[in-house]
Amino acid sequence: MDRELKIKVCGMKDRENILAIAEFNPNYLGFIFYDQSPRFVGEKFEMPELPEGIRKVGVFVNAKTDYILKKVDKYKLDTVQLHGDEAPIKCQQLKDRGLEVFKVFSVVNVFDFKELIPYEYFVDYFLFDSRGPSYGGNGITFDWSMMNRYFSHVKFILSGGIGPEHEKDVANLKFDFHKLYGIDINSKFEIEPGLKDVQKVGAFLTNLRKKHI
């Protein structure tokens, strides 16, 4: 059984920073196509060439399907992350195009997992982020123990305020939650919005991999 915990580094937009983080071979790099985010890549963004094996994730919030597909084609995105109030039909439309689909649910310490049922056959993974004033990047951690009530057959990604101080906790999560696919790191590793601390990200990824997760 594959026990490797996948790592997604999200909110990338600076070319040199992207290439520096890519040297540590995270499984996913996330690029935000939502103009209200301080991590929005901008209209003139150019995707650098990344090592094979790193999947490019486009993060969208209540965007029209045509807009999403244009960005997929332009930037050769592998994965679409839907971070708004998107309906299951939108997930299905994108999945039918051969895309990997992450559907995000923003939670507090109480969540009705029955909300996931309409989406289960139209997504590849669910992503749970902490509810805050913004669509992601709030730097807030929710009570992970609530995931003990998770019952879906779809694996999930854990996000929301994960920082270097959570390294030990994250290393144990793969074994605590057998449906956990990966984690998403963002604001807690930043120098400023959209610019990651390369040393902190590198140390975090390297140390996690040493634990054979």
C-alpha positions, 0 to 999 in steps of 0.5 A, spaced: 500 500 500 502 506 498 503 510 504 507 516 501 503 523 503 503 527 497 505 535 498 502 541 494 505 547 495 500 553 493 499 560 491 506 560 487 507 566 482 514 568 482 518 565 476 524 564 480 521 562 486 517 557 483 523 554 480 527 554 486 521 550 490 520 545 484 527 543 485 524 539 492 519 536 487 513 537 491 507 533 488 503 539 486 504 546 485 498 551 485 497 557 481 491 561 483 487 564 478 482 568 482 483 576 481 481 577 489 487 573 492 493 576 493 496 570 490 493 571 484 498 570 478 496 576 474 494 576 467 501 576 464 503 570 468 508 565 464 509 558 466 516 556 467 518 549 465 517 544 471 520 538 472 516 532 470 512 529 475 510 535 478 503 536 477 500 544 475 494 545 479 490 551 477 486 554 483 479 557 481 473 560 485 466 560 482 469 561 475 466 559 468 467 553 465 470 556 459 475 561 463 477 555 466 479 551 460 482 557 457 487 557 463 488 549 462 490 550 455 494 556 456 498 553 462 498 546 460 494 545 467 494 537 470 489 539 475 483 544 477 482 546 484 475 549 485 475 553 491 468 556 491 461 554 491 461 550 484 456 545 483 457 537 482 455 538 474 461 543 473 466 538 477 463 533 472 464 537 466 472 538 468 473 531 469 470 529 463 475 533 459 480 528 462 482 533 468 484 531 475 479 535 480 480 537 487 473 540 490 474 544 496 470 545 502 471 550 507 470 548 514 470 550 521 470 545 527 463 542 525 462 540 518 456 535 515 460 530 511 453 528 507 455 535 503 460 531 500 455 525 497 453 529 491 460 530 488 463 523 490 463 521 483 465 527 479 472 529 483 478 525 484 480 528 491 476 533 496 480 538 499 478 541 506 481 548 508 479 552 514 474 557 513 476 564 514 475 571 511 478 569 504 478 563 499 484 560 502 490 562 505 488 565 511 493 561 515 488 558 520 488 551 522 481 547 524 481 541 529 483 535 525 480 530 529 474 532 526 476 528 520 475 521 524 468 522 522 470 522 515 466 516 511 467 518 504 470 513 499 474 519 496 481 520 499 482 527 501 487 533 502 488 537 508 489 544 508 489 550 512 494 553 516 499 548 516 506 550 517 513 548 519 511 547 526 506 542 524 511 537 521 511 532 527 503 532 527 503 531 519 508 525 519 503 521 523 497 523 519 497 518 514 497 513 519 491 516 523 487 518 517 487 512 512 483 516 507 488 522 507 492 523 500 496 529 501 497 536 505 497 543 502 501 548 504 501 555 503 501 562 507 505 559 513 511 558 509 511 565 506 515 571 506 510 575 503 503 573 499 505 569 493 513 568 495 515 562 499 521 561 503 525 556 500 529 554 505 523 552 510 519 549 504 525 545 502 526 543 510 519 541 511 519 536 505 525 533 506 524 531 513 517 529 511 520 524 506 525 522 511 519 519 515 517 514 509 510 517 509 
